[in-house]
Amino acid sequence: MQPLLAGDPDKIGDYRLLARIGKGAMGAVYLGVSRGGRPVAVKVAKPELAEDSEFRERFRREASMSAAVGGFWTATVVDSDPESAHPWLATEYVPGPTLHQAVAEHGPLPESTVLGLGAGLAEALQAVHRAGLVHRDLKPANVLLGPDGPRVIDFGISRAMAATGMTATGMFFGTPGFFSPEQTTGGEVAPPSDVFSLGAVLAFAATGAAPFGNENTAAMLYRVVHNEPDLSALPEAVRSPVAACLAKDPNARPSTGELLDTLGNSERFSAEWLPADVKALINGHTAQLERVLHGQAPDHEQPPARRGGAGGTAVAPAPATVTGPGPDSGHGPSVRAPQSPSAAGAAAPPPPAGSPAAAGNADSGHHRADPPQTVRDELPGPVFRTAGRAGALLWSGFSALLAYATVRTGTDLSVSGETAAVFMLAVFLLLLSAVLSLANALIPAIRLKINPDGIRVSRMGLHRDIPWSRVGRVGLVGSGKKQALAVWVPPSSLPESRWWHRVREYHGGSRIFTIGASGGWWKRRREARRLRAALQQYAPSRYDPRLL
């Protein structure tokens, strides 16, 4: 959730706009509030779409049909105006994370949660299909996790977009890795296509990865059409329905009703249907919604000056940057408004008192607070920890036993002179190794947290904070066990090595956390994937995926 930008409207229809909550192919998405105080998500079409008569006609039809969908597990369409200068659509606002955010930050969901998610999504798609619609873009970013169950959003949007003159040859709407073979090859897109997407979404929820990979769109499209997915990592109860959904032949896939016969359970959505860490994300969204509804600025950024006052001119920020995984996610912190030049790269000092810039800020009536210099640990975000303490403990014991065996051998052989000195040196080195390994096993692991404020490194109650306002560039460098998180900050803010946290220089930046030390080969890959997703979400303008 971000503050409104300088060019954003204050009101759409009868809804007062309070903040930005997304941006995608259709346009901007805002948090609005009705005249009666009900929060809604308002999607407003881009100017180029508003000028497309074919889009308006399709949008008018899709909005009308979407309003009739209803159902327990869809974000209800409450209002729309296809005839407005900028067509818009208002839906129920759900204060919860997307499935993509929850899995990226906290890893795959447990089996019981995935089964409940499947039942809820099947019932949502059933309602969409009964209204004569096909979702066409069911993916983790279009699934919201609420305290009482999931919500599907954005049904009908892809169909309206696909009818515009913006569709070029070879261009399609949907998300590679989550749409069906027939959608990939340009065949008929009917309800079975959504069932295929449902299977891919459940595989992602259970494993943290799309069933056909994430690395290359062309290769992924080929695998979707020709290859069978690897479902070996899925829990047994989830594997069978997911495999049925991912059948290549649309006629071989189960209907939503048949899926409900398999997955349906009236006890799925108790208060404990989600893991504790995901419930904490929902609580964070709810708390921020309450703050914004009571007139406070969103947490993720300080609000820019929206209008110039007497004697001052507001500077319009650059357009917002998409950080979520797909268009029009509609809810949650999926878009980040870029900071002003003073906050990007090397942090520039504030204007001197009495300068024209300072006067402009003072007169605007909307003071910009200084960027935060600390990283609040209570904000939601993924946590990473170094591992290897069990291995260090085993090595300590092994070294101690080897030292004891060396002493016994020397005693039994009654060594003396130079040989005795060699034995003593060997015993000393083995005992030193045992002590150092024991110290490594007993000292707490290094903890890394990524959140909207920045990066926090912690150990034994000590903290190192690196706010995003100081970061010019960030990314993963190296490979294997040497892969690490590196940051580039102004020289005055370079982190120094401390006894509890070692920092290494890297081409003008600093390696601050060794992701290669987070576990074995499989865990290192998983944690690196989670870290990249966190950087893409919370530092999109600073994250450099090209670093090696």
C-alpha positions as CSV (number, residue, x, y, z in Angstrom):
1,M,0.0,0.0,0.0
2,Q,1.5,3.4,-1.1
3,P,0.5,7.0,-0.8
4,L,-1.4,8.7,-3.7
5,L,0.8,10.3,-6.3
6,A,0.6,13.9,-7.5
7,G,-1.5,13.1,-10.5
8,D,-3.8,10.6,-8.8
9,P,-7.5,11.5,-8.4
10,D,-9.0,12.1,-4.9
11,K,-12.3,10.5,-5.9
12,I,-13.7,8.0,-8.4
13,G,-17.5,7.8,-8.6
14,D,-18.8,7.8,-5.1
15,Y,-15.6,6.4,-3.6
16,R,-13.0,8.6,-1.9
17,L,-9.5,7.3,-2.7
18,L,-7.0,6.9,0.2
19,A,-3.9,5.0,-1.2
20,R,-2.4,3.1,-4.1
21,I,-2.5,-0.7,-3.7
22,G,-1.5,-2.0,-7.2
23,K,-0.7,-1.3,-10.9
24,G,-0.8,-3.6,-13.9
25,A,-1.9,-4.1,-17.5
26,M,-5.3,-2.5,-17.0
27,G,-4.1,0.5,-14.9
28,A,-3.9,1.7,-11.3
29,V,-5.6,0.1,-8.4
30,Y,-6.6,2.2,-5.3
31,L,-7.9,1.7,-1.9
32,G,-11.1,3.6,-1.7
33,V,-13.9,4.0,0.8
34,S,-17.6,4.2,0.1
35,R,-19.8,7.0,1.5
36,G,-20.9,4.6,4.2
37,G,-17.3,3.8,5.2
38,R,-16.8,0.4,3.4
39,P,-13.3,-0.1,2.0
40,V,-13.1,-1.2,-1.7
41,A,-10.5,-1.8,-4.3
42,V,-11.0,0.5,-7.3
43,K,-9.4,-0.4,-10.6
44,V,-9.1,2.5,-13.1
45,A,-8.3,1.9,-16.8
46,K,-5.2,3.5,-18.4
47,P,-5.9,6.5,-20.8
48,E,-4.9,4.4,-23.9
49,L,-7.5,1.8,-22.9
50,A,-10.1,4.4,-22.3
51,E,-9.7,5.6,-25.9
52,D,-10.3,2.0,-27.2
53,S,-14.0,1.6,-28.1
54,E,-13.6,-2.1,-28.3
55,F,-12.2,-2.3,-24.8
56,R,-15.0,-0.2,-23.5
57,E,-17.6,-2.4,-25.0
58,R,-16.0,-5.6,-23.7
59,F,-15.3,-4.0,-20.3
60,R,-19.0,-3.0,-20.0
61,R,-20.1,-6.6,-20.7
62,E,-17.5,-8.2,-18.4
63,A,-18.2,-5.8,-15.6
64,S,-21.9,-6.5,-15.7
65,M,-21.3,-10.3,-15.7
66,S,-18.7,-10.1,-13.0
67,A,-21.1,-8.2,-10.7
68,A,-23.4,-11.3,-11.0
69,V,-20.8,-13.8,-10.0
70,G,-21.2,-13.7,-6.2
71,G,-20.0,-16.8,-4.4
72,F,-18.2,-17.3,-1.1
73,W,-14.7,-17.2,-2.4
74,T,-14.6,-14.3,-4.9
75,A,-14.0,-10.6,-4.2
76,T,-17.4,-9.3,-5.1
77,V,-17.8,-6.6,-7.8
78,V,-19.8,-3.8,-6.1
79,D,-19.8,-1.0,-8.6
80,S,-18.4,0.1,-12.0
81,D,-18.7,2.8,-14.6
82,P,-17.7,1.8,-18.2
83,E,-18.9,5.2,-19.5
84,S,-16.5,7.3,-17.4
85,A,-13.6,9.1,-19.0
86,H,-11.5,6.4,-17.3
87,P,-13.6,3.2,-17.0
88,W,-13.4,1.8,-13.4
89,L,-14.4,-1.2,-11.4
90,A,-14.9,-1.4,-7.6
91,T,-14.6,-4.7,-5.7
92,E,-14.7,-5.8,-2.2
93,Y,-11.4,-5.1,-0.4
94,V,-9.8,-8.1,1.3
95,P,-7.1,-7.1,3.8
96,G,-4.8,-10.0,3.3
97,P,-1.7,-11.1,1.3
98,T,-1.7,-12.7,-2.1
99,L,-0.8,-16.4,-2.2
100,H,2.4,-15.4,-4.0
101,Q,3.5,-13.1,-1.2
102,A,2.7,-15.6,1.5
103,V,4.6,-18.4,-0.1
104,A,7.5,-16.1,-1.1
105,E,7.9,-14.9,2.4
106,H,7.1,-18.0,4.5
107,G,7.6,-20.9,2.1
108,P,5.2,-23.7,1.0
109,L,1.9,-24.1,2.8
110,P,1.1,-27.2,4.9
111,E,-1.0,-30.0,3.3
112,S,-4.3,-29.1,5.2
113,T,-4.0,-25.5,4.1
114,V,-3.4,-26.5,0.5
115,L,-6.5,-28.8,0.5
116,G,-8.6,-26.1,2.0
117,L,-7.3,-23.6,-0.6
118,G,-8.2,-26.0,-3.4
119,A,-11.7,-26.4,-2.1
120,G,-12.2,-22.7,-1.8
121,L,-10.8,-21.9,-5.3
122,A,-12.9,-24.7,-6.9
123,E,-16.0,-23.2,-5.4
124,A,-14.9,-19.7,-6.6
125,L,-14.3,-20.9,-10.1
126,Q,-17.7,-22.7,-10.0
127,A,-19.4,-19.3,-9.3
128,V,-17.4,-17.6,-12.1
129,H,-18.3,-20.3,-14.6
130,R,-22.0,-20.2,-13.7
131,A,-22.0,-16.5,-14.5
132,G,-20.8,-17.3,-18.0
133,L,-17.2,-16.2,-17.4
134,V,-13.8,-17.8,-17.6
135,H,-11.1,-16.3,-15.4
136,R,-8.3,-16.9,-17.9
137,D,-5.5,-15.7,-15.5
138,L,-5.8,-17.7,-12.2
139,K,-2.4,-17.4,-10.6
140,P,-0.9,-17.0,-7.1
141,A,-1.0,-13.2,-7.4
142,N,-4.8,-13.3,-8.1
143,V,-5.6,-15.3,-5.0
144,L,-5.9,-13.5,-1.7
145,L,-5.7,-15.2,1.7
146,G,-8.3,-14.0,4.1
147,P,-8.8,-15.2,7.7
148,D,-11.9,-17.1,6.7
149,G,-10.7,-18.5,3.4
150,P,-9.2,-17.5,0.0
151,R,-10.6,-15.0,-2.5
152,V,-10.2,-15.0,-6.2
153,I,-9.9,-11.6,-7.9
154,D,-9.7,-10.1,-11.4
155,F,-12.1,-12.5,-13.3
156,G,-13.1,-11.0,-16.6
157,I,-10.2,-8.5,-16.8
158,S,-8.0,-10.6,-19.1
159,R,-11.0,-11.2,-21.4
160,A,-11.7,-7.5,-21.7
161,M,-8.0,-6.8,-22.3
162,A,-7.7,-9.4,-25.0
163,A,-10.3,-7.7,-27.1
164,T,-8.3,-4.4,-27.4
165,G,-6.3,-3.2,-30.3
166,M,-3.3,-3.4,-28.0
167,T,-3.1,-7.2,-28.7
168,A,-0.2,-7.7,-31.0
169,T,0.6,-10.8,-33.1
170,G,2.0,-13.5,-30.8
171,M,0.8,-11.6,-27.7
172,F,-1.6,-13.2,-25.2
173,F,-3.0,-12.4,-21.8
174,G,-2.3,-14.8,-18.9
175,T,0.7,-15.9,-16.9
176,P,3.1,-18.4,-18.3
177,G,3.4,-21.5,-16.1
178,F,-0.1,-21.1,-14.9
179,F,-2.3,-21.2,-18.0
180,S,-3.4,-24.2,-19.9
181,P,-2.0,-25.9,-23.0
182,E,-5.0,-24.8,-25.1
183,Q,-4.5,-21.2,-23.9
184,T,-0.8,-21.5,-24.9
185,T,-1.5,-22.8,-28.4
186,G,-4.4,-20.4,-29.1
187,G,-7.2,-22.9,-28.7
188,E,-10.6,-22.5,-27.1
189,V,-10.4,-21.2,-23.6
190,A,-13.2,-22.7,-21.6
191,P,-13.8,-23.6,-17.9
192,P,-11.4,-26.6,-18.1
193,S,-8.6,-24.1,-18.8
194,D,-9.2,-22.5,-15.3
195,V,-9.1,-26.0,-13.8
196,F,-5.7,-26.5,-15.2
197,S,-4.6,-23.2,-13.7
198,L,-6.1,-24.2,-10.4
199,G,-3.8,-27.3,-10.4
200,A,-0.8,-25.2,-11.1
201,V,-1.7,-22.8,-8.3
202,L,-2.1,-25.7,-5.8
203,A,1.3,-27.1,-6.9
204,F,2.9,-23.7,-6.3
205,A,1.2,-23.4,-2.9
206,A,2.5,-26.8,-1.8
207,T,6.0,-26.6,-3.1
208,G,6.9,-22.9,-3.6
209,A,7.4,-23.4,-7.4
210,A,5.3,-23.5,-10.5
211,P,4.9,-27.1,-11.8
212,F,6.5,-26.3,-15.2
213,G,9.4,-24.1,-13.9
214,N,10.1,-20.4,-13.7
215,E,13.3,-19.8,-15.5
216,N,12.5,-19.3,-19.2
217,T,9.2,-18.4,-20.8
218,A,9.8,-20.2,-24.1
219,A,11.0,-23.4,-22.5
220,M,8.1,-23.2,-20.0
221,L,5.5,-22.8,-22.7
222,Y,6.9,-25.9,-24.4
223,R,6.8,-27.9,-21.2
224,V,3.2,-26.9,-20.5
225,V,2.1,-28.2,-23.9
226,H,4.3,-31.3,-24.3
227,N,5.8,-32.4,-20.9
228,E,4.3,-33.8,-17.8
229,P,4.9,-31.9,-14.5
230,D,7.1,-33.2,-11.8
231,L,4.7,-33.7,-8.8
232,S,7.0,-35.9,-6.7
233,A,7.4,-33.1,-4.0
234,L,3.6,-32.8,-3.5
235,P,2.0,-34.4,-0.4
236,E,0.1,-37.6,-1.3
237,A,-3.4,-36.1,-0.6
238,V,-2.6,-33.2,-2.9
239,R,-0.8,-35.0,-5.7
240,S,-3.8,-36.9,-7.1
241,P,-6.2,-33.9,-7.6
242,V,-3.4,-31.7,-8.9
243,A,-2.4,-34.4,-11.4
244,A,-6.0,-34.6,-12.6
245,C,-6.2,-30.9,-13.0
246,L,-3.0,-30.7,-15.1
247,A,-4.2,-33.3,-17.7
248,K,-3.3,-32.1,-21.2
249,D,-6.7,-33.0,-22.6
250,P,-9.3,-30.5,-21.3
251,N,-12.0,-33.3,-21.4
252,A,-9.9,-35.4,-19.0
253,R,-9.8,-32.7,-16.3
254,P,-12.3,-32.8,-13.4
255,S,-15.1,-30.3,-13.2
256,T,-15.2,-27.9,-10.3
257,G,-18.0,-29.9,-8.8
258,E,-16.0,-33.1,-9.0
259,L,-13.1,-31.3,-7.3
260,L,-15.4,-30.2,-4.5
261,D,-16.5,-33.8,-4.1
262,T,-12.8,-34.7,-3.5
263,L,-11.6,-31.6,-1.6
264,G,-14.7,-30.2,0.0
265,N,-14.8,-30.2,3.8
266,S,-17.1,-28.0,6.0
267,E,-14.3,-27.8,8.6
268,R,-11.6,-26.5,6.3
269,F,-11.9,-22.8,7.1
270,S,-11.7,-22.7,10.9
271,A,-9.6,-20.0,12.6
272,E,-6.5,-22.2,12.2
273,W,-6.7,-22.9,8.5
274,L,-3.6,-20.8,7.9
275,P,-0.1,-21.1,9.5
276,A,0.7,-18.6,12.2
277,D,3.2,-16.6,10.1
278,V,0.6,-16.1,7.3
279,K,-2.0,-15.0,9.9
280,A,0.6,-12.5,11.1
281,L,0.7,-11.1,7.5
282,I,-3.1,-10.8,7.5
283,N,-3.0,-9.0,10.9
284,G,-0.4,-6.6,9.4
285,H,-2.7,-5.8,6.4
286,T,-5.7,-5.3,8.7
287,A,-3.7,-3.0,11.0
288,Q,-2.5,-0.9,8.1
289,L,-6.0,-0.7,6.6
290,E,-7.3,0.6,10.0
291,R,-4.5,3.3,10.1
292,V,-5.2,4.5,6.5
293,L,-9.0,4.6,7.1
294,H,-8.3,6.8,10.2
295,G,-6.3,9.3,8.1
296,Q,-2.7,8.1,8.6
297,A,-0.2,7.5,5.8
298,P,0.6,4.0,4.7
299,D,3.7,2.4,6.3
300,H,5.6,1.4,3.2
301,E,6.5,4.9,2.1
302,Q,6.3,8.4,3.5
303,P,3.7,10.4,1.5
304,P,5.0,12.8,-1.2
305,A,3.7,16.3,-1.4
306,R,0.7,16.0,-3.7
307,R,0.0,19.7,-4.4
308,G,2.0,22.9,-4.2
309,G,0.9,25.6,-1.7
310,A,1.6,29.3,-1.6
311,G,5.2,29.9,-2.6
312,G,6.0,26.2,-3.2
313,T,5.7,23.7,-6.0
314,A,5.1,19.9,-5.5
315,V,7.4,17.7,-7.5
316,A,5.5,14.9,-9.2
317,P,7.2,11.5,-8.6
318,A,8.0,9.1,-11.4
319,P,5.4,6.6,-12.4
320,A,4.9,3.7,-10.0
321,T,6.9,0.5,-10.6
322,V,5.2,-2.9,-10.7
323,T,6.8,-5.2,-8.1
324,G,4.2,-8.1,-7.9
325,P,4.3,-11.1,-10.1
326,G,1.4,-10.2,-12.5
327,P,-1.0,-7.5,-13.6
328,D,-3.8,-6.0,-11.6
329,S,-3.3,-8.1,-8.4
330,G,-5.6,-5.6,-6.8
331,H,-4.7,-6.0,-3.2
332,G,-1.8,-6.0,-0.9
333,P,1.6,-4.3,-1.2
334,S,2.2,-5.2,-4.9
335,V,3.4,-1.8,-6.2
336,R,6.0,0.5,-4.9
337,A,6.0,4.2,-5.8
338,P,9.6,5.2,-6.6
339,Q,11.3,7.5,-4.1
340,S,12.5,10.9,-4.9
341,P,16.1,11.3,-6.1
342,S,17.1,12.1,-2.6
343,A,16.1,8.6,-1.5
344,A,17.5,6.6,-4.4
345,G,21.1,5.6,-4.6
346,A,23.3,7.8,-2.4
347,A,21.1,9.6,0.0
348,A,21.1,13.3,-0.6
349,P,21.1,15.7,2.3
350,P,18.0,17.7,3.0
351,P,17.8,21.3,1.6
352,P,19.4,23.9,3.9
353,A,17.0,25.9,6.0
354,G,15.8,29.0,4.2
355,S,16.5,27.6,0.8
356,P,13.7,27.8,-1.9
357,A,13.3,24.0,-1.7
358,A,12.9,24.1,2.0
359,A,10.4,26.9,1.7
360,G,8.5,25.0,-0.9
361,N,8.2,22.0,1.4
362,A,7.2,24.1,4.3
363,D,4.5,25.9,2.4
364,S,3.0,22.9,0.7
365,G,1.2,21.9,3.8
366,H,2.3,18.2,3.4
367,H,5.7,17.8,5.0
368,R,7.8,14.9,3.9
369,A,9.2,13.1,6.9
370,D,12.9,12.0,6.7
371,P,13.4,8.5,5.5
372,P,13.4,6.0,8.4
373,Q,16.9,5.3,9.7
374,T,16.0,2.0,11.5
375,V,14.3,-1.1,10.2
376,R,11.2,-2.0,12.3
377,D,11.3,-5.7,13.2
378,E,7.5,-5.8,13.7
379,L,6.8,-5.2,10.0
380,P,6.0,-8.4,8.0
381,G,8.8,-9.8,5.9
382,P,10.7,-13.0,5.2
383,V,13.4,-14.2,7.7
384,F,16.6,-16.1,6.8
385,R,19.0,-17.8,9.1
386,T,22.5,-19.3,8.8
387,A,22.7,-23.0,9.6
388,G,25.5,-25.5,10.3
389,R,25.3,-25.5,14.1
390,A,24.6,-29.2,14.2
391,G,27.6,-29.9,11.9
392,A,29.9,-27.7,14.0
393,L,28.8,-29.6,17.2
394,L,29.5,-33.0,15.5
395,W,32.9,-31.8,14.4
396,S,33.7,-30.5,17.8
397,G,33.0,-33.9,19.3
398,F,35.0,-35.7,16.6
399,S,38.0,-33.4,17.1
400,A,37.9,-33.9,20.9
401,L,37.7,-37.7,20.5
402,L,40.6,-37.6,18.0
403,A,42.7,-35.6,20.4
404,Y,42.0,-38.1,23.2
405,A,42.9,-40.9,20.8
406,T,46.2,-39.2,20.0
407,V,47.1,-38.8,23.7
408,R,46.3,-42.4,24.3
409,T,48.4,-43.5,21.3
410,G,51.4,-41.4,22.4
411,T,51.1,-42.8,26.0
412,D,50.9,-46.4,24.8
413,L,53.9,-45.9,22.5
414,S,55.9,-44.1,25.2
415,V,57.0,-41.5,22.6
416,S,59.6,-39.0,23.6
417,G,61.8,-36.2,22.2
418,E,60.8,-34.8,18.8
419,T,58.0,-37.3,18.3
420,A,56.5,-36.3,21.6
421,A,56.5,-32.7,20.5
422,V,54.7,-33.6,17.2
423,F,52.1,-35.5,19.2
424,M,51.6,-32.5,21.6
425,L,51.2,-30.1,18.6
426,A,48.6,-32.4,17.0
427,V,46.7,-32.7,20.3
428,F,46.8,-28.9,20.7
429,L,45.5,-28.3,17.2
430,L,42.7,-30.8,17.6
431,L,41.6,-29.3,20.9
432,L,41.7,-25.9,19.4
433,S,39.5,-27.1,16.5
434,A,37.1,-28.7,19.0
435,V,36.8,-25.5,21.0
436,L,36.3,-23.3,18.0
437,S,33.7,-25.6,16.5
438,L,31.9,-25.8,19.9
439,A,31.8,-22.0,20.0
440,N,30.3,-21.9,16.5
441,A,27.7,-24.4,17.6
442,L,26.7,-22.5,20.7
443,I,26.7,-18.9,19.3
444,P,23.2,-18.1,17.9
445,A,22.7,-18.0,14.1
446,I,22.8,-14.8,12.1
447,R,19.2,-13.7,11.3
448,L,18.4,-11.6,8.2
449,K,15.0,-9.9,7.8
450,I,13.8,-8.1,4.6
451,N,10.7,-5.9,5.0
452,P,9.3,-2.6,3.7
453,D,11.8,-0.5,5.8
454,G,14.9,-2.3,4.6
455,I,17.3,-5.0,5.8
456,R,18.0,-6.0,9.4
457,V,20.8,-8.3,10.4
458,S,20.6,-9.6,14.0
459,R,22.5,-11.9,16.3
460,M,22.4,-12.3,20.1
461,G,20.1,-9.3,20.5
462,L,22.4,-7.0,18.5
463,H,21.1,-5.4,15.2
464,R,22.5,-3.8,12.1
465,D,19.9,-1.8,10.1
466,I,20.2,-0.9,6.4
467,P,17.2,1.2,5.4
468,W,16.2,1.2,1.7
469,S,16.8,4.9,1.6
470,R,20.6,4.3,1.9
471,V,20.7,1.4,-0.6
472,G,21.7,2.2,-4.2
473,R,21.8,-1.4,-5.4
474,V,21.2,-4.8,-3.9
475,G,21.4,-8.4,-5.1
476,L,22.8,-11.9,-4.8
477,V,26.4,-12.5,-5.8
478,G,28.6,-15.6,-6.1
479,S,27.3,-19.2,-6.3
480,G,27.1,-22.4,-4.3
481,K,28.2,-22.1,-0.7
482,K,29.7,-18.6,-1.4
483,Q,26.4,-17.1,-2.6
484,A,25.7,-14.0,-0.5
485,L,23.5,-10.9,-0.3
486,A,25.4,-7.8,-1.3
487,V,24.5,-4.1,-0.9
488,W,25.9,-0.9,-2.3
489,V,25.4,2.1,-0.1
490,P,27.1,5.6,0.1
491,P,30.7,5.5,1.5
492,S,29.5,7.2,4.7
493,S,27.1,4.3,5.3
494,L,29.3,1.3,4.5
495,P,28.7,-1.4,7.0
496,E,31.9,-2.4,9.0
497,S,32.8,-5.8,10.3
498,R,31.9,-6.4,13.9
499,W,32.8,-9.3,16.2
500,W,29.2,-10.6,15.9
501,H,28.7,-9.9,12.1
502,R,31.5,-10.2,9.5
503,V,31.2,-8.1,6.4
504,R,33.3,-8.6,3.2
505,E,34.0,-6.0,0.5
506,Y,32.7,-6.9,-3.0
507,H,33.4,-4.6,-6.0
508,G,32.5,-1.4,-4.1
509,G,29.7,-3.1,-2.2
510,S,29.5,-5.2,0.9
511,R,28.6,-8.9,1.3
512,I,26.4,-8.9,4.4
513,F,24.8,-12.3,4.6
514,T,26.0,-15.6,3.1
515,I,22.9,-17.4,1.8
516,G,25.1,-20.3,1.0
517,A,25.5,-20.9,4.8
518,S,21.7,-21.4,5.3
519,G,21.8,-25.2,4.8
520,G,22.4,-27.9,2.3
521,W,22.2,-27.7,-1.5
522,W,18.4,-28.0,-1.7
523,K,17.8,-25.5,1.1
524,R,20.3,-23.1,-0.3
525,R,18.4,-23.0,-3.6
526,R,15.1,-22.6,-1.9
527,E,16.4,-19.8,0.4
528,A,18.0,-18.0,-2.5
529,R,14.7,-18.1,-4.4
530,R,12.9,-16.7,-1.4
531,L,15.5,-13.9,-1.0
532,R,15.2,-12.9,-4.7
533,A,11.4,-12.8,-4.4
534,A,11.7,-10.6,-1.3
535,L,14.1,-8.2,-3.0
536,Q,11.8,-8.0,-6.0
537,Q,8.9,-7.2,-3.7
538,Y,10.4,-4.7,-1.3
539,A,13.2,-3.1,-3.3
540,P,12.2,-3.3,-7.0
541,S,14.1,-0.2,-8.1
542,R,17.3,-1.3,-6.3
543,Y,17.3,-5.0,-6.9
544,D,19.7,-6.0,-9.7
545,P,19.1,-9.6,-10.9
546,R,22.1,-9.5,-13.2
547,L,24.7,-9.6,-10.4
548,L,27.0,-12.6,-10.4
